[in-house]
Amino acid sequence: MSTSIFVSRIKGLPMLDPNGDQVGKIRDVVIQNRTGKRSPRVKGLVVELFAMRRIFFPMDRVHSIDANQVIISGLVNTRRFERRERETLVVDSLFDRQVQWGDVPATIFDVSIKHVRSRDWELAEVALREKRGFQRAHVTIVDWSEIPDFFTDAPAHSAEDYVARLSELKPADVARELHDMEPARRADVVAAMDDQQLAEALEELPEDEQVELIAILDSERAADVLEEMDPDDAADLIAELDSETAEDILGRMEPEDAEDVRTLLTYDAATAGGLMNPEPVVLGVDATVAEALASVRREEITPAMAALAFVCRSPLDTPTGRYVGAVHIQRLLREPPSSLVAGLIDPSVTPLEPGSDIALVSRYFATYDMVCAPVVDADRRLLGVVTVDDVLDHILPDDWRGIQLDRVNDV
């Protein structure tokens, strides 16, 4: 069982990136109520940068928390934090709140959070300062559920109620729920959904419905959602928008995310360049098996993307330095951790060219039983990776997602 961490203990701690450099300081914790008597979910942290700007940092990118620091992974979005509907700030809104505990009035002194599974955190306990008559006030720690007025339950059938239920479903099932909703209800639910949850559901919807949903969002929210999507899926969606809307959204995205999408848009959608994801697992020539396995086991790496790791000369960001070769994860699992990955390259993995059309790409996957393949340019730089799910998306009928959603509903 995970040990809970009281918020007052992490308030003011430095937040460090993977290189040990300080990004900012923790100022608050963002939580979100859920229905069904489930513990409120911890969405992320409010972090104060050195410029006194406060930003939001998602909990799924928090690597570790100890008594001295919070260590993170991934990029930091420096857009100013704005609290959204249904979100509560622990320090600002809960500390010192008057509540009723049994027949005793009390004040919330502190709140603890705990890591429950995978990347999820939840609110765990509440420290209450109670005072009985003229007795000295003392602190009692109780489970959050022992305080009946800690949160007010969302009304039945509200948008919040739907979102709480959807949070337990897989993205394809969330997409089906959105597909079946009346437009007004869908707009309310989409407005209440997390950016990541909405992004994952969008990737499972037909393109025309993706465009409809993006159209009901303001440009700032649309940019946040597209940043959470895989770059190739975001590029496909951007390509369906009118040029003015597309440019407005791209201009509001983080520069690195926007650059990936713009690069993909330079290729025909039905080519390896248009299909590829520009964020493969890339390793240097001196990387070990242990380092490679640590890279492919990252939670944001899909099973198809994790099938191959690619060895390149520096720089390792796409477009990389000279492409050296690819290594299968099965081979990595059979070798000593200290072995060099460069010595395990499979010479039979032939890279695709960015201009290779969908017919050639699909034959390549079928012939060599591949689930992902590298895309390399004329200068032998790795540009990205095509996965089998992206190939299937383009060889199936254009409306296959809609047909699939309708058929599931008929079962």
C-alpha positions as CSV (number, residue, x, y, z in Angstrom):
1,M,0.0,0.0,0.0
2,S,1.3,3.4,-0.9
3,T,2.3,5.8,1.9
4,S,0.2,9.0,1.9
5,I,1.9,12.4,1.7
6,F,0.5,15.4,3.4
7,V,0.2,18.4,1.1
8,S,1.7,20.8,3.7
9,R,4.9,18.8,3.5
10,I,5.3,19.3,-0.3
11,K,4.2,22.9,-0.4
12,G,7.2,25.0,-1.2
13,L,9.4,22.0,-2.3
14,P,11.5,22.5,-5.4
15,M,10.4,20.7,-8.6
16,L,13.3,19.3,-10.5
17,D,13.5,18.0,-14.1
18,P,15.3,14.7,-14.9
19,N,18.6,16.5,-15.1
20,G,18.3,17.8,-11.6
21,D,17.7,21.4,-12.6
22,Q,15.0,23.3,-10.6
23,V,11.9,24.2,-12.6
24,G,10.0,26.0,-9.9
25,K,8.4,25.5,-6.5
26,I,5.2,23.5,-5.5
27,R,2.4,25.9,-4.4
28,D,-0.7,23.8,-4.4
29,V,-2.4,20.5,-5.4
30,V,-5.3,20.3,-7.8
31,I,-8.0,17.7,-7.0
32,Q,-11.2,16.7,-8.7
33,N,-14.3,15.1,-7.1
34,R,-15.7,11.8,-8.4
35,T,-19.1,10.3,-7.8
36,G,-19.8,6.9,-6.3
37,K,-18.1,7.6,-3.0
38,R,-14.7,7.2,-4.6
39,S,-11.8,9.2,-3.3
40,P,-11.2,12.5,-5.2
41,R,-8.6,12.2,-7.9
42,V,-5.4,14.2,-7.8
43,K,-5.0,15.9,-11.2
44,G,-1.7,17.7,-10.8
45,L,0.3,20.4,-9.1
46,V,0.3,24.2,-9.2
47,V,4.0,25.1,-9.7
48,E,5.4,28.6,-9.4
49,L,8.1,29.4,-11.9
50,F,11.0,31.8,-11.2
51,A,9.1,34.5,-13.1
52,M,6.3,34.2,-10.4
53,R,4.0,32.6,-13.0
54,R,1.9,29.7,-11.7
55,I,1.5,26.8,-14.1
56,F,-0.3,23.4,-14.0
57,F,1.8,20.2,-14.0
58,P,0.0,16.8,-14.4
59,M,0.5,14.1,-11.8
60,D,1.0,11.4,-14.4
61,R,4.4,13.1,-15.1
62,V,5.5,13.2,-11.5
63,H,8.4,10.7,-11.2
64,S,8.9,10.8,-7.4
65,I,8.2,12.9,-4.3
66,D,10.3,12.9,-1.2
67,A,10.9,15.1,1.8
68,N,13.2,17.5,-0.1
69,Q,12.1,17.6,-3.7
70,V,9.6,16.6,-6.4
71,I,11.2,15.0,-9.5
72,I,9.3,15.1,-12.9
73,S,9.6,13.7,-16.4
74,G,8.6,15.2,-19.7
75,L,8.2,18.8,-20.9
76,V,6.8,21.6,-18.8
77,N,3.9,23.6,-20.3
78,T,4.5,27.2,-19.2
79,R,1.0,28.4,-19.9
80,R,-0.4,30.2,-16.9
81,F,-2.6,28.0,-14.6
82,E,-6.3,28.6,-14.6
83,R,-8.6,26.5,-12.4
84,R,-11.3,24.7,-14.3
85,E,-14.8,23.8,-13.4
86,R,-14.9,20.9,-10.8
87,E,-11.3,21.4,-9.8
88,T,-10.4,22.3,-6.2
89,L,-7.1,23.7,-4.9
90,V,-6.2,22.0,-1.7
91,V,-4.2,24.8,0.0
92,D,-6.3,27.7,-1.2
93,S,-9.7,26.1,-0.9
94,L,-9.5,23.3,1.7
95,F,-7.0,24.4,4.3
96,D,-8.8,26.0,7.3
97,R,-12.3,25.1,6.0
98,Q,-14.8,24.6,8.7
99,V,-16.4,21.1,8.5
100,Q,-18.5,18.8,10.7
101,W,-17.0,15.6,11.9
102,G,-19.6,13.5,13.6
103,D,-21.1,15.9,16.3
104,V,-17.8,17.8,16.5
105,P,-17.1,21.0,14.6
106,A,-13.6,21.0,13.2
107,T,-11.2,22.8,10.8
108,I,-9.2,21.1,8.0
109,F,-5.6,21.4,9.0
110,D,-4.0,19.3,6.3
111,V,-4.8,16.9,3.5
112,S,-2.8,13.9,2.3
113,I,-2.5,12.3,-1.1
114,K,-1.3,8.9,-2.2
115,H,-0.1,7.1,-5.3
116,V,-2.6,4.3,-5.9
117,R,-1.7,2.6,-9.2
118,S,0.1,3.3,-12.5
119,R,0.1,7.1,-12.8
120,D,-2.9,7.8,-10.6
121,W,-3.0,9.7,-7.3
122,E,-5.9,10.1,-5.0
123,L,-6.8,12.1,-1.9
124,A,-6.3,9.9,1.1
125,E,-6.7,11.4,4.6
126,V,-7.7,14.7,6.2
127,A,-6.0,16.1,9.3
128,L,-8.7,17.9,11.5
129,R,-8.0,20.4,14.2
130,E,-10.9,20.1,16.6
131,K,-11.7,21.9,19.8
132,R,-14.1,20.7,22.5
133,G,-15.2,23.4,24.9
134,F,-12.2,24.9,26.7
135,Q,-9.9,22.0,25.9
136,R,-6.8,22.6,23.9
137,A,-7.3,22.0,20.2
138,H,-5.6,18.9,18.9
139,V,-5.2,17.3,15.4
140,T,-6.9,14.1,14.4
141,I,-6.3,12.2,11.1
142,V,-9.3,10.6,9.5
143,D,-10.2,9.1,6.1
144,W,-11.6,11.7,3.7
145,S,-14.9,9.8,3.5
146,E,-15.6,10.4,7.2
147,I,-16.4,14.1,6.5
148,P,-19.8,14.1,4.9
149,D,-19.6,17.7,3.7
150,F,-16.1,17.5,2.3
151,F,-17.5,17.7,-1.2
152,T,-21.0,18.2,-2.5
153,D,-22.0,15.3,-4.8
154,A,-22.6,16.3,-8.4
155,P,-26.3,16.2,-9.3
156,A,-27.5,13.0,-10.9
157,H,-27.1,12.9,-14.6
158,S,-25.0,16.1,-14.6
159,A,-22.1,16.5,-17.0
160,E,-19.8,15.8,-14.0
161,D,-21.6,12.6,-13.3
162,Y,-21.1,11.5,-16.9
163,V,-17.4,12.4,-16.8
164,A,-16.9,10.5,-13.6
165,R,-18.4,7.4,-15.2
166,L,-16.4,7.8,-18.4
167,S,-13.1,8.0,-16.4
168,E,-13.5,4.2,-15.8
169,L,-13.8,3.4,-19.5
170,K,-11.3,2.7,-22.2
171,P,-10.8,5.5,-24.8
172,A,-12.7,3.5,-27.5
173,D,-15.7,3.1,-25.1
174,V,-15.6,6.8,-24.2
175,A,-15.7,7.6,-28.0
176,R,-18.8,5.4,-28.3
177,E,-20.5,7.2,-25.5
178,L,-19.7,10.6,-27.1
179,H,-20.9,9.3,-30.5
180,D,-24.3,8.3,-29.0
181,M,-24.9,11.6,-27.1
182,E,-27.3,14.3,-28.1
183,P,-25.3,17.4,-29.3
184,A,-26.2,19.5,-26.3
185,R,-25.3,16.8,-23.8
186,R,-22.0,16.1,-25.7
187,A,-21.0,19.7,-25.6
188,D,-21.5,19.8,-21.8
189,V,-19.6,16.6,-21.2
190,V,-16.7,17.6,-23.5
191,A,-16.4,20.9,-21.6
192,A,-16.1,18.9,-18.3
193,M,-13.6,16.3,-19.5
194,D,-9.9,16.3,-18.9
195,D,-7.7,17.3,-21.8
196,Q,-6.0,13.9,-21.9
197,Q,-9.2,11.9,-21.6
198,L,-10.8,13.9,-24.4
199,A,-7.7,13.6,-26.6
200,E,-7.7,9.8,-26.2
201,A,-11.4,9.6,-27.1
202,L,-10.9,11.9,-30.1
203,E,-8.4,9.5,-31.6
204,E,-11.0,6.8,-31.6
205,L,-13.7,8.9,-33.3
206,P,-14.4,9.3,-37.1
207,E,-12.7,12.4,-38.5
208,D,-15.9,14.3,-39.1
209,E,-16.9,13.9,-35.5
210,Q,-13.4,14.9,-34.4
211,V,-13.9,18.2,-36.3
212,E,-17.3,18.7,-34.8
213,L,-16.0,18.3,-31.2
214,I,-13.0,20.6,-31.8
215,A,-15.3,23.2,-33.2
216,I,-17.2,23.5,-29.9
217,L,-14.0,24.2,-28.0
218,D,-12.3,27.6,-27.8
219,S,-8.9,27.8,-29.5
220,E,-7.0,27.7,-26.3
221,R,-8.7,24.5,-25.1
222,A,-8.4,23.0,-28.5
223,A,-4.7,23.6,-28.5
224,D,-4.4,21.9,-25.0
225,V,-6.3,18.8,-26.3
226,L,-4.2,18.5,-29.5
227,E,-1.0,18.7,-27.4
228,E,-2.2,15.5,-25.6
229,M,-2.8,13.6,-28.9
230,D,-0.2,11.6,-30.7
231,P,1.4,14.0,-33.2
232,D,0.3,12.0,-36.2
233,D,-3.3,11.9,-35.0
234,A,-3.2,15.7,-34.2
235,A,-1.8,16.4,-37.7
236,D,-4.6,14.3,-39.3
237,L,-7.2,16.4,-37.3
238,I,-5.6,19.7,-38.1
239,A,-5.6,18.9,-41.8
240,E,-9.4,18.6,-41.7
241,L,-9.9,22.1,-40.2
242,D,-10.1,25.2,-42.3
243,S,-6.8,27.0,-42.6
244,E,-7.6,29.9,-40.4
245,T,-8.8,27.7,-37.5
246,A,-5.8,25.3,-37.9
247,E,-3.3,28.2,-37.9
248,D,-5.0,29.7,-34.8
249,I,-4.8,26.4,-32.9
250,L,-1.2,25.7,-34.0
251,G,-0.2,29.2,-32.8
252,R,-1.5,28.5,-29.3
253,M,0.2,25.1,-29.0
254,E,3.6,24.6,-27.3
255,P,6.3,25.3,-29.9
256,E,7.7,21.8,-29.9
257,D,4.3,20.1,-30.3
258,A,3.3,22.5,-33.0
259,E,6.6,22.0,-34.9
260,D,6.0,18.2,-34.9
261,V,2.5,18.7,-36.3
262,R,3.7,21.2,-39.0
263,T,6.4,18.8,-40.1
264,L,3.9,16.0,-40.5
265,L,1.6,18.3,-42.5
266,T,4.3,18.7,-45.1
267,Y,3.8,15.1,-46.2
268,D,1.0,13.5,-48.0
269,A,-1.3,11.8,-45.5
270,A,-1.2,8.5,-47.4
271,T,2.6,8.2,-47.2
272,A,5.1,7.0,-44.6
273,G,5.9,10.6,-43.7
274,G,2.3,11.4,-43.2
275,L,1.6,8.2,-41.2
276,M,4.6,8.4,-38.9
277,N,4.9,9.4,-35.3
278,P,7.9,11.6,-34.8
279,E,8.5,10.4,-31.2
280,P,10.1,6.9,-31.5
281,V,12.3,5.3,-28.9
282,V,15.8,6.6,-29.9
283,L,19.1,5.5,-28.2
284,G,22.6,6.6,-28.7
285,V,25.3,4.2,-29.9
286,D,26.7,3.8,-26.4
287,A,23.3,2.9,-24.8
288,T,23.1,-0.4,-22.8
289,V,20.3,-3.0,-22.8
290,A,19.2,-1.7,-19.4
291,E,18.8,1.8,-20.7
292,A,16.9,0.6,-23.7
293,L,14.5,-1.4,-21.6
294,A,13.9,1.6,-19.3
295,S,13.1,3.7,-22.4
296,V,10.5,1.2,-23.9
297,R,8.8,0.6,-20.6
298,R,7.8,4.3,-20.2
299,E,4.0,4.4,-19.8
300,E,3.4,6.8,-22.7
301,I,5.0,4.4,-25.1
302,T,2.4,2.2,-26.8
303,P,3.0,-1.5,-27.3
304,A,3.5,-1.1,-31.0
305,M,6.0,1.8,-30.5
306,A,7.9,-0.3,-27.9
307,A,8.4,-3.2,-30.3
308,L,11.6,-1.6,-31.7
309,A,14.2,0.7,-30.3
310,F,16.3,2.7,-32.8
311,V,20.0,3.5,-32.6
312,C,21.2,6.8,-34.0
313,R,24.1,9.2,-33.8
314,S,23.6,12.4,-31.9
315,P,21.3,14.4,-31.9
316,L,18.8,11.9,-30.7
317,D,15.7,14.1,-31.2
318,T,14.0,13.6,-34.6
319,P,15.3,14.3,-37.2
320,T,18.2,12.6,-35.6
321,G,21.8,12.2,-36.5
322,R,22.8,9.3,-38.7
323,Y,20.5,6.3,-38.4
324,V,22.4,3.2,-37.3
325,G,19.7,0.5,-37.0
326,A,16.8,-1.1,-35.1
327,V,16.7,-3.5,-32.2
328,H,13.7,-5.8,-31.3
329,I,12.5,-5.7,-27.7
330,Q,12.5,-9.5,-27.7
331,R,16.2,-9.4,-28.3
332,L,16.7,-6.9,-25.6
333,L,14.9,-9.1,-23.1
334,R,17.3,-12.0,-23.9
335,E,20.6,-10.1,-23.4
336,P,22.6,-9.0,-20.3
337,P,21.7,-5.5,-19.0
338,S,25.2,-4.3,-19.6
339,S,25.4,-5.2,-23.2
340,L,25.6,-2.5,-25.8
341,V,22.4,-2.1,-27.9
342,A,24.4,-1.2,-31.0
343,G,25.7,-4.8,-31.1
344,L,22.2,-6.2,-31.2
345,I,20.9,-4.4,-34.3
346,D,18.8,-6.5,-36.7
347,P,20.2,-5.8,-40.2
348,S,17.0,-7.2,-41.8
349,V,14.9,-4.1,-40.7
350,T,14.9,-1.9,-43.8
351,P,13.8,1.7,-43.2
352,L,10.9,3.2,-45.2
353,E,11.3,6.5,-47.1
354,P,9.0,9.3,-46.1
355,G,7.5,9.4,-49.6
356,S,6.6,5.7,-49.6
357,D,2.9,5.4,-50.5
358,I,0.4,3.5,-48.4
359,A,0.3,0.5,-50.8
360,L,4.1,0.0,-50.4
361,V,3.9,0.6,-46.6
362,S,1.1,-1.9,-46.1
363,R,2.9,-4.6,-48.2
364,Y,6.1,-3.9,-46.1
365,F,4.2,-4.6,-42.9
366,A,2.5,-7.7,-44.3
367,T,5.6,-9.2,-45.8
368,Y,7.9,-8.7,-42.8
369,D,5.3,-9.2,-40.1
370,M,6.2,-5.9,-38.6
371,V,4.2,-3.8,-36.0
372,C,6.3,-0.7,-36.5
373,A,9.0,0.5,-38.9
374,P,11.5,3.4,-39.1
375,V,11.2,6.2,-41.6
376,V,14.6,7.6,-42.7
377,D,15.3,10.5,-45.1
378,A,17.9,10.7,-47.9
379,D,20.5,11.9,-45.4
380,R,20.0,8.7,-43.3
381,R,18.3,10.7,-40.4
382,L,15.5,9.0,-38.5
383,L,12.3,11.0,-38.9
384,G,9.8,8.9,-37.1
385,V,8.1,5.5,-36.9
386,V,5.1,4.1,-38.6
387,T,3.0,1.7,-36.5
388,V,0.6,-1.0,-37.8
389,D,-2.5,0.8,-36.3
390,D,-1.7,3.8,-38.3
391,V,-1.5,1.7,-41.5
392,L,-4.8,0.0,-40.7
393,D,-6.5,3.5,-40.2
394,H,-5.6,4.4,-43.8
395,I,-6.4,1.1,-45.6
396,L,-9.7,0.5,-43.9
397,P,-12.8,2.4,-45.4
398,D,-12.8,6.1,-44.4
399,D,-15.9,5.7,-42.3
400,W,-14.8,2.5,-40.5
401,R,-14.8,4.1,-37.1
402,G,-18.4,5.2,-37.4
403,I,-19.4,1.8,-38.8
404,Q,-17.7,0.1,-35.9
405,L,-19.3,2.4,-33.3
406,D,-22.8,1.8,-34.8
407,R,-22.3,-2.0,-35.0
408,V,-21.2,-2.1,-31.3
409,N,-24.4,-0.3,-30.4
410,D,-26.5,-2.8,-32.3
411,V,-25.1,-5.8,-30.4
